[in-house]
Amino acid sequence: MTKVEAEVYEVGKTEKGSVILLQGKRTLNNKILPILCNPMQGRSIKKGLTQATSTRPQTHDLFLEILNEVGGALDEVVIDDIEDGIYYAKIHISVYDNENQKEITLDARPSDSIAIATRERAPIYVEEKLLKEKGVPPSSFEGESQKS
């Protein structure tokens, strides 16, 4: 597996919800991977991008708070597969106990993974094959996007 570091190009609205647009950061930056999600996930990602806070912790904030309290750290998230039009992702974390480190990989929805990564400024990666095969040129979205 070859992974490409990506960044959120934009989070926009669609007729059915939100769309996350991921773009290669250093390589394959001529491709954008659109991933559909519900509006709540889209708003959560935007909050993470702007580092906006709420008076009460939201689900993604709570996940990170628990992770930190048990001695864990978010290493990276990877959008690594697509099956029947549904993208899959992995959250890679490390848990530290005294001098020991345990690496854990969790299966997750890409939208949750991205929302968590944006809050921690953790790297987001996309499987290179996905970006090459499912990515589209940025010009495909110019003038059509409805930023939320």
C-alpha positions, 0 to 999 in steps of 0.5 A: 500500500502506498499512501499519499498525504492529503488535506481538506480542500473544502467541505461543501453542501450537496442536495443530500448532505455534505461532501468532503473534498480531499486533495493530495498535499505534496503529490497528486495535488491535481486530484480531488477525492470527493467523499459524501457524508451527512451534514452533521459530519460536514459541520464537525469537520469544518469546526475542526478545520477552524479549531472552533470550540463548543460550550460542551464537547462534541463526539469527536472532541470527546473521543480525543479527550478520552484518548488523551486521558488514557495516555494515547495519541492520534498518529494518522488517519488513512482513507484506504478502501472503497467497496460498493461506493462506500469509503473505508478508513483507519485511525492509527493511534499509539497508547503509552504506558510507562515506557511501552508503546502500543499501536492500535488501528481502528476501523472508522468512517472517513468522515469521523476520521477526518473530523478527528484528524482536523482537531489534532492537526494529525496527518490525513492520508489516502491510498494512492490507488484511490486518489488516482482512480476515484480522484477528479481534477479540482476544476470539476468543482470550480463555480459549482461548490456551495460552501457550508 
